[in-house]
Amino acid sequence: MADTLTIYVCNTCRAADDDPDGPRAGTRLAAELRRRVRRGGAATADIAVVPVECLSVCKRPVTVSFAAPGKWTYIYGDFDAGSAEAILSAAGQYAAAGDGLIPWRERPDGLKRGVVARLPPSTALPEAAE
């Protein structure tokens, strides 16, 4: 990966079974992703996990987003605190794709069902408008 892939994680997301006094599912997922990225060495060196206040997909917690310069941005929902492995697997696919587009059939199951949105790169590609 030449550029950093950022995985944004909504830390406001709460699972239905979350302890109201404990950390929310989004916070737990972000912590697990960070732990795995730190342990991953060179394979995850260009991945940044960034907890964010809210991704405004409150009906589909926990929500995450993949973003990188010049690539399409994906927003996914319906994860739980135990989804780190599938998310990092898809992050590797996203990083390997020049434009960030991951073929549906190649995505881990949780990312096939969980797509909320796909946004064009901030420097939009001419063919994105077609």
N, C-alpha and C positions, 0 to 999 in steps of 0.2 A: 504494500500500500504506500503510495507516495504521499497522500494527504491523510490527515486525521479523519477518521470516521467518528462521528459523535452519535452516541445513543442517548437520547433524552428520555428520562423516565419521570412520569408524573408522580411526585411524592405526596400529592394530595389525595390520590386514589385510595379508596378504602374498600376492602372486600366485605361482603355481607357478614362474614363470620369474624371480622377483626374485633379484637378487644378494644373497646372505646378508650381505654386508658393506655393502650400499648402502641407501638409503632404501626403505622398503616402499611398495607400490603405494598404500595408503591415504594415506600421508604425501605422496606425489607428487600424488595426486588433490586432496587438500586444498589444496596449494600452488597448483595450476593453477586451482582454483575461486576461491581468494582473488585470484589475479592477474587473472582475468577480471572478478571483481566490482569490483576497484579500477578497471579500465579502462572499466567499463560506465557510469560516471557516474550520472545520475539514474535510469536504468532499473534499476540494481542497488543504489541507495542504501540501501534497507531490507532488504538481505540480509546476514546474518552467517554466515560459514563458521567452524564451530567443530570443530577436531579433537578427538576423544575417545579415551580409552584403549581401549575395547572396546565394541562393541554386541552381543556374544554371538551373532553369526550367522556363526560361524567357517567353516561349510561353504559359505558364499555370498559370499566376498570379491569385491570391496570393497563394504562396506555403508555406505549413507548414510540419513539420516532427514530429513524435512521436518517442522518444527513451528512453530506460531504460536499466539498467544493466541486462544482460542475456536474453533480449527479442529481438524479431525481431524489426527492425526499419521500419516505414512506412513513405513514402513521398507522400503527396497529393497536388494537384493543383486545380485551378479553384474556389478559394474562393473569397469573397469580405469582406469588412470591417464589414458587418453585419452577418458574419458566426460564431460568437463566440459560440452561444448556441449549434450548431451542433458539433463543434469541441470539446467543453468540454464534451458533451454527449459521443462522441466516445472516448475521453481520459479516461473517467470512465470505459468504456468497455475494453480498452487497459490495464488499470491498473489492472482490475480484472482477465484478462487472464494471466495465468502463463507464457506463452511463448510470449505474446503480440499479438497473432493472433486473429483477430476479424472476426468471420464468416461473409461472405459477406451479407447474408440476414438480419443480425442483425445490420448492420451499418446504421447510418443516411444516407438519400439519397445523400447528398453532398459528402459523403465519399465512396459511392458505385461507383459513376461516376468519382471521382477525383483521383483515385490511379495512381501515377506515377511510384512508385517502392516499393518493399519490400526487405529489406536487412537482411541477417542472423545476429544473435547476434555476437558481436566482438569475443566472445569465441564460435565459431561455434559449433552447435550441430551435432553429427555424422550423424543423419538422414537427415540433411539439404542437404547433398551431394548426397543423393539417388534420 
